[in-house]
Amino acid sequence: MVTGDYLETAIAISREAGIITDHDLASNEDGYLCMTGQQFREIVGGIVTKFDPETNKRIDCVGNKRAFREVTKKLKVLARSTPQDKYLIVTGLKDEGNVVAVTGDGTNDAPALNKADVGFAMGLAGTDVAKNASDIVLTNDNFCSVLIAIKYGRNIYDGVRKFL
C-alpha cells in the first residue's frame, strides 16, 4: 500500500484491510515493513537516469538495486509518499521482472499510472491527466471494481488463447 497518509494512519488502515497483522508488526526488526517515502528513497538511492546507447534513450532505474530488493521483500506499507516515490517503486518492481498495477486519481499519480503494466484511474474523482495516463478507468470509483476487471480480463485472455 503506497499512500500519502501519515504513517500511523496508513498502519491503521492496512491492519483493518488485512495487509499487515499484529504478528507482522511484532516481528519487524529491520523496520522495512512500514516506512515513509523519505526513508524508502534514502535507503534505495532514489531514481537515477542513465543513458542507454543501444536505444539512444534515457532510462530511469533505482539507485541501489540491492537495497531495493532487500526492502521490497518485506515492505507492505509506504506512507507519506510523494509522486516520485510511487514512480520509484513501480520502476524498481518492473526492473525486477514483476507485473505492476497502480491505482490513482490525481495528476500526481500520472507518472506511476503510465509506467505501470496496468494503470487504474478513478472515473468520477479522477483528473483527466490520470484518466489519460491509465489503461483502465473505473467509472464508479469503487476499488472492488478492480477485482471484477481482473476477472473479466482473465476470462477474455483465456478465450483468446483457446481460440488461437
C-alpha positions in Angstrom: 0.0 0.0 0.0 1.5 3.3 -1.1 -0.2 6.4 0.3 0.3 10.0 1.1 -1.3 9.5 4.6 0.7 9.7 7.8 2.4 6.5 8.9 0.1 5.9 11.9 -3.0 6.3 9.7 -1.6 4.1 7.0 -0.8 1.4 9.5 -4.3 1.5 11.0 -5.9 1.3 7.5 -3.6 -1.5 6.4 -4.4 -3.5 9.6 -8.1 -3.1 9.0 -7.7 -4.1 5.4 -5.6 -7.2 6.3 -2.5 -6.0 4.6 -0.5 -6.3 7.8 -1.2 -8.2 11.0 -0.1 -7.7 14.7 2.4 -10.6 14.1 3.9 -8.7 11.2 4.3 -5.6 13.4 5.9 -7.6 16.2 8.4 -9.3 14.0 9.5 -6.1 12.2 13.1 -6.0 13.4 14.7 -4.2 10.4 11.8 -1.6 10.1 11.1 -2.4 6.4 7.5 -3.5 6.9 6.1 0.1 7.2 8.1 3.1 6.3 7.8 6.6 5.0 8.6 7.7 1.4 11.6 9.7 2.6 13.1 6.7 4.4 12.5 4.5 1.4 14.1 7.0 -1.0 17.2 7.3 1.2 17.7 3.6 1.5 17.2 2.7 -2.2 19.0 5.7 -3.6 16.1 7.2 -5.4 15.6 7.3 -9.2 18.8 7.6 -11.3 18.6 8.4 -15.0 21.0 6.6 -17.3 21.7 6.8 -21.0 21.2 3.6 -23.0 23.5 3.7 -26.0 21.6 0.8 -27.8 18.3 2.6 -27.9 19.8 6.1 -27.7 17.3 6.9 -24.9 17.4 7.8 -21.3 16.1 5.3 -18.9 15.1 5.6 -15.2 16.3 3.0 -12.7 16.7 2.6 -9.0 19.9 4.0 -7.5 20.7 1.0 -5.3 19.0 -2.2 -6.7 20.4 -4.5 -4.0 18.8 -2.3 -1.2 15.6 -2.1 -3.2 15.3 -5.9 -3.4 16.0 -6.2 0.3 13.4 -3.6 1.3 10.7 -4.6 -1.1 10.9 -8.2 0.1 9.4 -7.0 3.4 7.7 -3.7 2.6 4.0 -3.7 2.9 3.1 0.0 3.7 4.7 3.1 2.3 3.3 6.2 3.9 3.9 10.0 3.3 4.9 9.1 -0.2 5.3 11.6 -3.0 4.6 11.0 -6.7 8.3 10.4 -7.1 8.1 7.6 -4.5 5.2 5.9 -6.4 7.2 6.2 -9.7 10.3 4.8 -7.9 8.6 1.7 -6.6 6.9 1.0 -9.9 10.2 1.4 -11.8 12.0 -0.8 -9.4 9.4 -3.6 -9.3 9.2 -3.6 -13.1 13.0 -3.8 -13.4 12.9 -6.8 -11.1 10.5 -8.5 -13.5 7.3 -8.0 -11.6 3.9 -7.2 -13.2 2.8 -3.9 -11.6 -0.7 -2.4 -11.3 -1.3 1.1 -9.9 -4.5 2.9 -8.9 -4.7 6.6 -8.8 -6.9 9.7 -9.2 -4.7 12.7 -9.3 -2.4 14.5 -11.7 0.5 13.5 -9.4 -0.3 9.8 -10.0 0.1 10.0 -13.8 3.8 9.0 -14.0 3.2 5.9 -11.9 0.0 5.1 -13.8 1.8 5.4 -17.1 4.9 3.4 -16.1 2.8 0.5 -14.6 1.8 -2.5 -16.6 -1.8 -1.7 -15.8 -3.0 1.6 -14.6 -6.4 2.0 -13.0 -7.8 5.6 -12.7 -10.9 6.7 -10.9 -13.5 7.9 -13.3 -15.6 10.2 -11.1 -13.0 11.7 -8.8 -10.1 11.3 -11.1 -8.4 14.1 -13.1 -8.3 14.0 -16.9 -4.5 13.6 -16.7 -4.8 10.5 -14.5 -7.5 9.0 -16.8 -5.4 9.6 -19.9 -2.3 8.1 -18.3 -4.1 4.9 -17.2 -5.1 1.8 -19.1 -8.5 1.3 -17.3 -10.9 3.9 -15.9 -13.1 2.7 -13.1 -16.4 4.6 -13.8 -17.8 4.0 -10.3 -14.6 4.8 -8.3 -15.1 1.6 -6.4 -11.8 -0.2 -5.7 -13.6 -3.5 -5.7 -14.2 -3.0 -9.5 -10.5 -3.8 -10.0 -11.3 -7.4 -9.0 -14.1 -7.5 -11.4 -11.9 -6.0 -14.2 -9.3 -8.7 -13.5 -11.9 -11.4 -13.6 -13.2 -10.3 -17.0 -9.7 -9.7 -18.3 -8.6 -13.2 -17.4 -11.8 -14.6 -19.0 -11.1 -12.7 -22.2 -7.5 -13.7 -22.2 -8.4 -17.4 -21.7 -11.0 -17.2 -24.5 -8.4 -15.7 -27.0 -5.9 -18.3 -26.0 -8.4 -21.1 -26.6 -9.3 -19.6 -30.0 -5.8 -19.3 -31.2 
